[in-house]
Amino acid sequence: MAVFDLESVLSRMTLAEKASFVTGVTVQDTAGVPRLGVPALVLCDGPHGVRRLADGADPRDLYNAAPATAFPTASATACSWDPELLQEIGAALAAESRAVGVDILLGPGVNIKRSPLCGRNFEYFSEDPVLAGELASGWVRGLQRGGVGASVKHFAANNQETSRMQVSAEVDERTLREIYLPAFERVVKQARPATVMASYNRINGIWAAQHEWLLTQVLRDEWGFDGFVVSDWGAVTDSVASVRAGLDLEMPGTAGRSAAVLTEAVGAGVLDEAALDRAVARILEVTARLLSAGDTLGPPRADHALGHALARRVAAESAVLLTNGDRFLPLDPAGQGTLAVIGEFARTPRFQGGGSSHVKPTRLEAALDEIRAAVGGQREVRFAPGFRLDGAADQELLEEAATAAGAAADVVVFLGLPDSEESEGFDRASIDLPAVQLDVLHAVAAANPRVAVVLSNGGVVATRPVERHALAVLEMWLGGQAAGGAAADLLFGTAEPAGRLAETIPLALTDNPSYISFPGTVERVSYGERHYVGYRWYDKTAREVAHPFGHGLSYTTFGYSGLRVSVPDPARPEAVVTFTVSNTGQRPGAEVAQVYVTDVEASADRPERELKAFRKVRLAPGESRTVELTLTMRDFAFWDERRHGWTVEPGAFHIAVGASSRDLRLTATVEFNVPLTALPLTLESTVTEWLGRPAGRDALAAAGNEAARLLGVDGEIMTLIGGIPIKRMLTLAQPGTTDEGLEQLVERANA
Ligand code: GLC
């Protein structure tokens, strides 16, 4: 379709057309400007598959969508630690989106997993912003190179479902900058998303959809975002304030009501038409971008068979082998004796989450069928459902399962969270698996200890109660429509478990730093744990966990050697990290080498270590690969609220390379002597700060009287008065102190 002339269209649009253009029409369509040849846009969910409602379909019928490939959800794909794989998923989603006329696919969801209880954690990547940002960037690159716009969401600090449309996330700026914004920042800077979706909640009392600091100052002025900002559906509470703040498209349509409000506001001089033009221009620009991409790509081609095969590979790449006692896995499909398959999830897969991301799959593989196909009659496979998905106890099912296990040589038990336990729209109250499932596992393991457990869950579950009764535990998350096949591939070793945890599995919910503040009240939730989220907290408090961030076993083993860290210029915080990873086992496998940075000494409190780079390498038995990763200034910096910017302080940093945040195999130390401009001394700077700087001491000496006498203070007195701001110290010690005297003191100190 021919691309239109943006300036000309904007200049010819009427006020009414502009107001309609920025306020949606239906649940998935915008208005476009038909009179001027500007097509409407179709915006549909993602992010794990295309949920395309038929035109005119009832928007409340969420699941009445065209069939599409249901890929593993983000909490699974995050464990692949493979941005290139996410890019492949994005490309496949683009083909399927274009085939059903979708212009913008609403994803990826990059909100940080502050609490394991968040009902939408299945839809998000990680507790770490570097991992989330890198993976989401891959997904966006794949999607947009395929001609479909992304909508990175939900911007920002939308980390719970409870009262998500009322709650204010009370977060200090350093925590926002270091934890809750960086994943968005990485995607914006690395993948140039067509849109960003403003979230439902408030941040420090201001609605995200009308948060000028967030939508304009940070997103555009600092990060250079050049697409348009779309509201979450129904997130706009004040259309005029939203346009002013930098929101460009309000969704869904409000039957013209919002358009009328905007038209009236411009007519009454309450809203500057230039602000409306700005929103229109941004949507026009993205529309033109998508049109030209479509012209270049030609007619859409979606191949659901390819999508399904990719979904199966992704599910295997994302599965995390948590434990594997006695190297119980992989099983032999032709092994001696019966293989018992226990658990309703083997027959009725739990493969995706509830809510807007829900997809009608093109097909659905049950693990039981796929296990039977893989065994191919070489050994008997016996199934017992074991429990009911509604969680009701059923003694008969339990006993049947125990009997089947007792008569078998090997047992695989499929456990997980039923749909009712987690979804968009509400949060969990516990991270425990349903009691009925654990009861079945106990009975099965008592009958036969040769047990492997396969888990299907979106949010993290407490795995220790499972591990006590199983030799092996394979966490497959919500593995998409082909998870059943992937489970068979993994259980029999056709595929290697290649996942690593993107979120810590705590021993207990009470160990999680947000436990005492989540989900807050209807009005507000306080992020009191600050930047100590996930492993940052567990490491800082030296707390034992069930499995650390980055953990995952393989069917082979890996060695690390030859760490070298080169610093081209110690005055510039940059380093090149080189090391070698070797497959020291007998089978092929993939390893995710992780690089963590520690600031040995800082003026601000920093985490023990933070993930700053990673690389997934696939190695044949005996093969080695040298990896080189670059660390830049931001990998060493913290957000300094006094300097209001990213700061690297001079001194030593540890660089650790390993297989998880708690399995660090190689370490090195680097020193930077980054020149750091001293903060100016002010009247609020303390006695200690003034005496700690030669310029401050000189200024006090020159001022004479009580100011000069401070130079002689030390020892116990100093501990008493060191923290007093200088102005209050001097006015207390010397009542005659004048404002001009104080101003002269400051000027002299900072001269
Ligand atoms: C939902 C979700 C958002 C989704 C949108 C459209 O409420 O918060 O992720 O894309 O509405 O369905």
Residues whose N, C-alpha, C, O or C-beta is under 5 A from the ligand:
A	BS01	GLC	D45 L106 D232 W233 S356
